[in-house]
Amino acid sequence: MSNITYNILWIDDEHESLAGTKGRAKRNGINLVPFKSLNGGMAELERNSAFYDGILLDAKFFENEDDQKGSEDTYNVHRAKERLLQMQKKFEIFVLTGQAEAYKDSTFKKAFTKVYIKGDEGYAQLWNDIKDSASSMVDTRIRHAYNRVFEVCTEKYIGEYAAQDLLNLLKSKESSDLNTQFTAIRKIVEDIFIAFNKYQLLPAEFITPSVSLNETSKFLSGKNHKGELFTEKGYQHLDGTHLPAQISSMLWNILNITQDGSHRSRIDAHVKSLNTPYLGQSVLFQLLDLIIWFKEHVDSNPQTENWTKVDSPKSEEKSQSKKGTVIQLNPIKGFAFCEPQDGSENVFIPSHLVLKNNLKDGDKISIEIEDYIDNRTNENRRRVKKILVRK
């Protein structure tokens, strides 16, 4: 259990000058994810609660990330508590402060019972108390038990939405409500297929305007039982990056069982006659293997765009290219933005492109842009598809 890391959201307007605190936490198995403000930290926690095991607050901090020094206020820590109480996932609140008046104030200590002094010998107690609290949370126990799976539920791989779906599936894996389970499993498969496209291992036509599950499965598998290349949406997937036979078989089984269709009446009848949760569990655990394999696959730097177009479209979609500067690189999640030279809107750079091209804030780059539809929100979005030149 020594390799377990606890992800703790930390709100402290002075966190940039507290490298020692971050280092102490890291040596104790705690990853502090810092924000300066109420709105910055709470927006992240409310959006991505599945990732976090606890919350650590200063007694005073900003309301917004771009607030100026001197505007920090103890009012914001009380507002943070109010928002935490409204969340479905419950966190115990820890306060680490250098404000002696807050530490000694009886009213403050009634509102916040876990208060620790910065620079005090009590750091070791703070880390132990945070880990004890986090270890009692169901979500944390599940995430640690399946840590290799949840490693993949990040912006770099299949996205953070999948983490909450997986937590719900694993918490209710003995449920007889297979329709809900199957819907969640299909969403995660869609996330995986979208990530294939993000890594340039699947043409965009397979995920826009919506994910084509069956066609994508066959394209990625590559060949039929006769050894002939599948032709899907006018593309053939060339040798070298086809799914391994076992992964292809599991993917086919997942989709065959979870999709709506005429065969569902047989599946529903089977579940009703046996009255067991095991069919749903078997599909879920095959999905977990698929997720872990996906990370290993993309980490191996497979050949990209390994396909051929076998039809002749009437018109080729022109890619959009721009020159710009790398800005706002997120040190925790790895993504960044490109600020185009022409003054147009900033473009999101996915974390895998940041890592692959070793991008840093201020780098001058030329990029290829693609438009896509976020299959989770149905919103039109833009992102960098390729880094053409880096200076």
N, C-alpha and C positions, 0 to 999 in steps of 0.2 A: 504493500500500500504506500510505499515511500515515494512513488512517482505521481501520486495524486496531487493535483493543483486545484485550489479553490479560487474561483473568479469573483472578486469583490469590487463592486462599483464604489468609487471613492469621490466624494465631492469636497474639494478644498481649493479655494481661490489661489493658494500659494503652492500648489502641488509641484510646479515646475522647479521650485527651489528646494524640494524635499526628496532629493535623490537617495539620501540615506535611509529614509523611511521606506521607500520602494524597495531598496536593496535588502533591508531587514525582512520585509514581508516576503520577498522572493525566496530568501534562504529558509524561510519557514513554510514554504509550499503555498504561498498566497500571491496571486496575481492581482495587483491593484490596477484597476482601469480608471484613470483619473479624468475628472471634469472640474471646471472652475465654478459652475453655477447650478442653481436650482433647475432651470429649464433645460440646460444642456444635459445634465445627468439624469434627470427624471424622464426626459423624452427617450433617452437611450434605454433606460430600465423598462419603461412601459412598452417599448417596441420589441425588446429582445430579452424578456425576463427569463426565458429558459436557459440563457447562457450564464446567469449570475447565481451565486450561492449566498450572497450577503451584501450588506450596504454599510459603508463607513462614511460618516459625515464630520465635517468641522462644525464648530458652534456658530461660526460666522462665514458666510460666503456670498458670492454675487447672485443676482437674479438671472442675468444673461451672460453668456460666455464672453461677450465683448464689452462688458461693463468696466469702468475705470476704477483703479484702486481708491479706496475711501468710501465706496458705495456698498461694501459688504455689510450684512445686517443679520442679527440673530433671528429676525422674523422669518428668514428664508428656511432655516432649519425646521421651524414649526410647520411651515407650508409643505416642506418635503415629507414630514411625518403624515400630514393630512392626505397627501397623494398616495403615500405608501399604504395607508389604511384602506384606501379605495381599490387597491389592486387585488385581483383574484389570488395571486401568489403572495404569500405572507413572508416578510423578512423581519428578523430581529434587527433593531437599529443600534449601531455602535457609534459613539462619538469620540473622536480624537481631537483634543483642543489644546491650544496654548493660552486660552483665555481663562485666567485664574478666577475671574468674577463669575464666569459661567460654571466652572467646576464647583465653586463653593455655593452657588445660588441654590437654595432649597427648592424653589419653584421649578428651576431648570432640571434639577435632578429628579423631581417627581415625574416630569414629562419624559426624561431620558435617563433610564436607570443604569445603562452601560456606558459610563463616561471615563475616559482615560486622558492623562496629561502628556502632551508632546514632550519628548526629551526625558521622560521619566523612566525609571527602571521597570515600569509596568508594561513595557512593550511585549515582553514574552507572554505575560498574562493575556494581553489583548489578542495576540495571534492565537493562543490556545482557546480563548473564549469564542473567537470567530469560527474556528474550525469545529469546535464542539457544537455550536449552534447550527452551522451549515450541515454537519453530518447527520443531524436529526431531521433534515428536510428530505421528503420523499424524492423530489426532483433531483437533488444532489446525489443521493444514493444510487438512483437509476443512472444518472449521467456518468458517475464514476464506474459503475458496474459495466457500462457499455461505452467506455471512454474512447475506444478506437472508432466507434460509429459516430459519436458526437464531434470528434475532431473534424469530420467531413462536413458538418452542418455550419459552415462559415462562409463568408463572402468569397473566399478563395476557391471553394469547391462548389457545393450544391446550394448554398444560401442558408440564411438564418431561419427562414420560415419553416424549413424542414425540421429544425430542432424541436419546436413546440409540437408539431404533428407526431414526431417520434416519441416524445415524452408521453403524450396522450395515449398513443398506441401501446407503449410498454406498461403504462399504469393500468390499462384496461385490457390487457392481452387475454384475459380469461372471460371477457365479455361475450355474450351471445349476440350482440348487436353487430352482425357482420357487415351490414350495409354501411354503417358509419366507418368501420375499420377499413373496408375495401376502398371507400372514397378517399380516406386519408392516405392509404398506400398508393393509390393511383396518382395523387398529387405529388408524392415524393418521387415517384418514377418520372413524372413530368419535370420535376426539379433536376433530376439526374440528366434527362435528355437535353434540357436547356443548358446545363453545364457542359455537355458534350459539344454543343454549338459554340459556347463561350471559348472553349479550348480549341476551336477550329477542327473538331473531329466529326462534325455533322453539319451538312448544309443548312442554311437558315430556312429554306422552304419547309423543313420538317417541323419547325416550331412556330412558324408564323403563317396565318394569324392566330393559330392555336396549335397545340402539340398533337401530332399524328402518331398515336401510340403504336399501332400495329405496323405501319409503314416504317417507323423509326426502328422498331425492334428487328424487323427483317433486314433493313439496310445495315444496321450495326453488326448483325450476325454474319452478313456477307453472302452466304451461299445456302442453297436449299439442300434437301437430303440427297439430291443427285450430284451435288458438287458444282452446280451452276450458280453463277452470280445472280442475286436478286436485282431486279431493276425496279426502283421505287422513286416516284416523283421525277423520273428522268435521270436518275443517278445510279451508278454502280459503285459499290465500295470495293476498292482494290485490296489484294492480298497484303498482309503485313500488319493490319490493325483490326482485323475481324475479332469479334468477341470470342474468348475461349469457349470451347464446346460446353463446359459445365455452366459457365455464366450465361451463355445463350439459352441453355435449357431452363435454367432458373427464371430468367427474364420471361421467356415464353409462358412458363407455368404461372408466374405472378399475374401476367396480363390476362391469361386465359381464365383464371379464376375470379379476378377482381372486376373485370369489365362487365357492364350490362350487356345482355344479349339473350338469345333464345336458350343458351345453355344454362342461364342462371336459374331457371325453374328446376333443373336437375340438381344444381348445387344447393338451392334452398331446401329442396326435398331431402337431400342427404343430411344437411345440418339439422333439420327438424326431426328426422327419424332417429338420429344418434344422440341429439341434444348434448353435444360437446363443443368446446371452443377450439379443438385441435386443428381444424382446417385453417382457421384464421391465424393461429399461432404458427403453423408451418409456413404459410405465405409470408408472415411478418419476418420470421428468422431467415428465410431466403432473401428477403429484401435487405436485411442487415449485412449478409455476405456480399450482396451486390454493391452496397454502399462502400464497404471497406475495399473491395476490389477496385472500384472506380478511383479512389484516392491513389492506390498503388499504381494504377494504370497511368493516370495523368502525371504523377510524380516521376515516371520513367521517361518522360519527354517523348511520347510516341510521335510518329510522323503525322504532320497536320495536312488537312485537305487532300487526303489520300483517296480520291475518287475521280471518276470521269463522268462527264455529262454525255448521255447517249442520245438525247433528242436535240433538236435545233430550235430553241425558243425564238419567237419573233423579235424580241428585243432584249438586250442585255441590260440589267440594272447597273447603273453607274455608281461606283463607290464615291463617297465624299472624302476628300482629303484636305487637311489643313495643317498649318504650322502653328506652334504655340509653345507655352511654358508649363512645366509641371508645377502644380501648387497643391496645398492642403493635403499632403501625404499623411495618411492616418497610420501612426506607428503601431497601433494595436491590431487593426483589421487589414492593413496593408494596401487599401485602395488609395487613389489620388484623383485629381482632376487636371484637365488640360485647359489652360486659359488661351484661347485662340488669338493670334495676332490681329485678326480682322475685327476684333471687338464683339464677336458673337458670343452666345451663351457658353459657359464652361461645360466641358464634356467629361463624363465619368470614365475613369480608367480602372478596369477591374484589377483586383489584387494579383492575379496570376501574371498579368502583363507587367505590373510594377516589379514583381520578383524576377521574372524572366529577363527583363531589360535593365535590372538593377537601377531603377529610376530614383532620383532624389529631387527634392524641392529645388526649383530653379533650372533644372535641365531643359534645354531647348530640343523640341522634338517635332517630327512630322508624323501625322497620324492618319489612319483610315477610319472613318466613322460609319457606324451602322445604326439604323433605326430598328426598333423592335417593340413588341408588345409584352409588357410584364404579365405573365400568365397567372400570377397570383392576384394582381389588382386590375388587370385589363387596361392599364394606362400605357399610352405611347411614350417611349423613352428613347434616349440616345446614349451610345457608349462607344468607346474606342474599340475597334476590332483588331487593328494591328498598329504596332509602332514601326513606322517605315524608316525613320532616321532619328538617331539620338546623338546630341553633341554635348 
